[in-house]
Amino acid sequence: MVRVRIDLHTHSTVSDGTDSPAELVATAAAAGLGAVALTDHDTTAGWQPAIEALPPGLRLVPGAELSCESVDGYGRGVSVHLLAYLFDPTSPVIVAEQQRLRKERRDRLRAMAVRMAADGLPVDPDEILGLLHPDAPAGRPHLAQALVRAGLVDSVDEAFSSYLANGRGYYVSRRDTPVETAIEMIAEAGGVTVLAHPFAASRGPMVTPEVIAELAQRGLTGVEVDHPNHDDETRAELRDLAKGLGLVRTGSSDYHGTNKTIGIGQETTDPEEFEALVAQASGAAVQVG
């Protein structure tokens, strides 16, 4: 019996991917996936185009990746990403918070681009913002792509390490949603939440197992265990932690098209875990092509 392959973390051009929503679902079907989640950053604008382009038989899980903040083991602020699925996208609280985040991200991108242009780098903030989808949450990946196009760096990763990382002269901080607030907000809209790549040390400071346990008490539904930035030891630790807390365990590629080398479906979610996740949601439905 062939097991259904499920990828619950992908991005389109509506945020910082390179596939349009329609291209993304076509790519998912071509890769042999049975289900895929569209989780653009802080927006649901790609849901309808993806639904309209769904290939026969492919299931689409409407979602978003929310920009949140938490703390590490020392009480210091930590940036975390929360995958939200199957919530009501018309919830006034969610709409307002996504609008705030998108505006703040655009203001941040402009501030960083202005700093770079003042230093003589070939970066035009108006040009960068003009290339974005109207509802796209602008972010550092868009600046990174501009640096690649200008020939200053060879890759998005190099752009981050050389110019855009925290501690570099062009970095500007942002104010994200407290993760506890985001979990409650999505739950009230009938959705479910999964903590994205929580132990990805290469991304910077991380939350601790104790923080994840607290979030489970606040209504967190699951954790992303199998992710390209998690090694085998980390996956085993997360799997045991999730089991002990009664959390759903997911696996996902975090696909961004050509912006990253990760292929869609490179990491997948066990079908039983997927069904356990979906069963707890009531705000939106899984769409079938």
C-alpha positions in Angstrom: 0.0 0.0 0.0 1.4 3.4 -1.0 1.3 6.0 1.8 0.1 9.5 1.0 2.9 12.0 1.1 2.0 15.3 2.9 4.0 18.5 3.1 2.6 21.0 5.5 5.0 24.0 5.1 5.4 25.8 1.8 5.6 29.4 0.5 4.5 31.1 -2.7 5.1 34.5 -4.4 2.5 35.9 -2.1 5.2 36.0 0.6 8.8 35.0 -0.1 8.6 32.0 -2.4 9.2 31.9 -6.2 6.3 29.8 -7.3 2.9 31.5 -7.7 0.1 29.8 -5.7 -1.0 28.1 -8.9 2.5 26.9 -9.7 3.0 25.7 -6.2 0.1 23.3 -6.2 1.1 22.1 -9.7 4.6 21.5 -8.4 3.2 19.6 -5.4 1.1 17.3 -7.6 4.1 16.7 -10.0 6.2 15.7 -7.0 3.7 13.1 -6.0 2.2 14.8 -3.0 -1.3 13.8 -1.9 -1.6 16.9 0.3 0.2 20.3 0.7 -0.3 23.2 3.0 0.2 26.8 1.7 1.7 28.7 4.6 2.8 32.1 3.3 4.0 34.6 5.9 1.3 36.6 7.7 -1.2 36.5 4.8 -4.0 34.3 3.4 -4.0 36.1 0.0 -2.7 33.0 -1.8 -5.5 30.7 -0.6 -8.1 31.4 -3.4 -5.6 31.3 -6.3 -4.3 28.0 -5.1 -7.8 26.5 -4.6 -8.8 27.6 -8.1 -5.7 25.9 -9.6 -5.9 22.7 -7.6 -4.9 19.6 -9.7 -7.3 16.6 -9.5 -6.8 14.6 -6.3 -4.5 17.0 -4.6 -5.6 18.2 -1.1 -4.8 21.7 -0.1 -4.5 22.8 3.5 -5.0 26.5 3.8 -2.6 28.0 6.3 -0.1 30.8 7.2 3.2 31.1 8.9 2.8 33.7 11.7 5.7 35.9 12.9 5.8 35.6 16.7 8.0 36.2 19.7 8.7 34.2 22.7 11.6 33.7 25.2 14.5 31.4 25.6 15.6 29.7 28.8 17.0 33.0 30.2 13.9 35.0 29.5 15.5 36.8 26.5 13.3 37.5 23.5 13.3 34.9 20.7 11.8 35.1 17.3 9.6 32.0 16.6 7.3 31.0 13.7 3.9 29.5 14.2 2.2 27.5 11.5 -1.5 28.1 11.6 -3.9 25.9 9.6 -7.6 25.7 8.8 -8.6 28.9 10.6 -11.3 31.4 9.6 -9.5 34.0 7.5 -12.2 36.5 8.0 -11.7 36.6 11.8 -11.5 40.4 12.6 -8.7 39.8 15.1 -6.6 37.8 12.6 -7.2 40.3 9.8 -6.2 43.2 11.9 -3.0 41.5 13.2 -2.0 40.4 9.7 -2.5 43.9 8.4 -0.3 45.3 11.2 2.4 42.8 10.6 2.5 43.4 6.9 2.7 47.2 7.4 5.5 46.8 9.9 7.4 44.4 7.6 7.1 46.9 4.7 8.3 49.8 6.9 11.2 47.7 8.1 12.2 46.6 4.6 12.2 50.3 3.4 14.3 51.4 6.4 16.9 48.7 5.7 16.9 49.4 2.0 17.3 53.2 2.7 20.3 52.5 4.9 21.9 50.3 2.2 21.3 52.8 -0.6 22.8 55.6 1.6 26.0 53.5 1.7 26.1 53.2 -2.0 24.6 49.8 -2.5 22.5 49.3 -5.6 19.2 48.9 -3.7 16.1 50.9 -4.5 13.3 50.4 -1.8 10.6 51.6 -4.2 11.6 49.1 -6.8 11.7 46.2 -4.4 8.3 47.0 -2.9 6.9 47.6 -6.3 7.7 44.0 -7.3 5.7 42.5 -4.4 2.2 41.1 -4.4 -0.1 43.8 -2.9 -0.8 41.6 0.1 2.7 40.3 0.5 4.5 40.8 3.8 7.8 42.3 2.8 10.8 40.8 4.4 14.6 40.4 4.4 14.4 37.6 1.7 13.1 40.3 -0.7 16.1 42.4 0.1 18.4 39.4 -0.3 16.9 38.7 -3.8 17.6 42.3 -4.7 21.3 41.9 -3.7 21.5 38.7 -5.8 20.0 40.5 -8.8 22.5 43.3 -8.3 25.4 40.8 -8.3 26.6 41.7 -4.8 26.1 38.2 -3.6 25.7 34.7 -5.2 22.8 33.5 -3.0 20.1 34.5 -0.6 22.0 32.8 2.2 25.1 34.8 1.4 23.1 38.0 1.5 21.8 37.2 5.0 25.3 36.4 6.4 27.0 39.4 4.8 24.3 42.1 5.0 21.0 41.2 6.6 21.6 39.2 9.8 21.0 40.5 13.2 24.2 42.3 14.2 24.9 43.6 10.8 24.7 47.4 10.2 21.6 47.2 8.1 19.5 45.1 10.4 16.3 46.7 11.7 14.3 44.9 14.5 10.5 44.4 14.3 7.6 43.8 16.8 6.0 40.4 16.3 2.9 38.8 17.9 3.4 37.1 21.3 3.2 33.4 20.5 0.7 32.8 23.2 -1.6 35.5 21.7 -1.3 34.0 18.3 -2.1 30.5 19.5 -5.3 31.8 21.2 -6.2 33.9 18.3 -6.0 31.0 15.8 -7.9 28.7 18.2 -10.7 31.2 18.5 -10.9 31.2 14.7 -11.3 27.4 14.6 -7.7 26.7 13.6 -4.8 24.6 14.8 -1.2 25.6 15.4 2.2 23.9 15.0 5.5 25.4 16.2 7.7 25.6 13.1 11.3 24.4 13.2 11.6 25.0 17.0 15.1 23.6 17.5 16.7 24.9 14.4 19.9 26.2 15.9 21.2 27.6 12.6 18.4 30.1 12.7 19.5 31.7 16.0 18.3 31.6 19.6 15.6 29.0 20.3 12.8 28.3 22.7 13.4 25.5 25.3 11.4 22.3 26.0 10.0 24.1 29.0 8.6 26.9 26.8 7.1 24.3 24.4 5.4 22.6 27.4 3.9 25.9 28.5 2.7 26.6 25.0 1.1 23.1 24.9 -0.9 24.2 28.1 -2.0 27.3 26.2 -3.4 25.3 23.3 -0.5 24.6 20.9 -1.6 21.7 18.7 1.8 20.3 17.4 5.4 20.8 16.7 7.3 20.5 13.4 9.7 17.6 14.0 11.0 16.7 10.6 12.5 19.8 9.0 15.6 20.4 6.9 17.2 22.4 9.7 16.8 19.6 12.3 19.4 16.8 12.5 18.6 13.3 13.6 19.4 13.9 17.2 17.2 17.0 17.3 14.3 15.2 15.6 14.5 12.4 18.1 14.4 14.9 21.0 11.5 16.7 19.5 9.6 13.5 18.8 9.9 12.4 22.4 9.0 15.8 23.7 5.9 16.0 21.5 4.8 12.5 22.5 5.1 13.3 26.2 3.0 16.5 25.7 0.4 14.9 23.5 1.3 17.2 20.6 0.9 16.3 16.9 4.2 15.7 15.2 4.6 17.1 11.6 7.2 17.0 8.9 7.6 19.7 6.2 10.0 20.9 3.6 9.6 24.7 4.2 9.7 25.0 0.4 10.5 28.4 -1.1 10.9 27.5 -4.7 14.3 28.5 -6.2 15.1 30.8 -3.2 16.3 27.7 -1.3 17.8 24.3 -2.4 15.1 22.4 -0.5 12.7 20.5 -2.8 8.9 20.3 -2.1 8.1 17.1 -0.3 11.7 16.6 0.9 10.2 16.2 4.4 6.7 14.9 5.0 4.1 14.4 7.7 2.8 10.9 8.7 -0.8 10.5 7.4 -2.0 9.5 10.9 -0.5 12.7 12.4 -2.1 14.7 9.6 -5.5 13.3 10.3 -5.1 14.0 14.0 -4.2 17.6 13.2 -7.1 18.2 10.8 -9.6 16.6 13.1 -9.0 19.4 15.7 -9.8 22.2 13.2 -13.2 23.8 12.4 -12.5 27.2 10.9 -11.8 26.2 7.3 -11.9 23.1 5.3 -9.2 21.0 3.5 -9.8 21.6 -0.2 -9.7 18.8 -2.7 -8.9 19.2 -6.4 
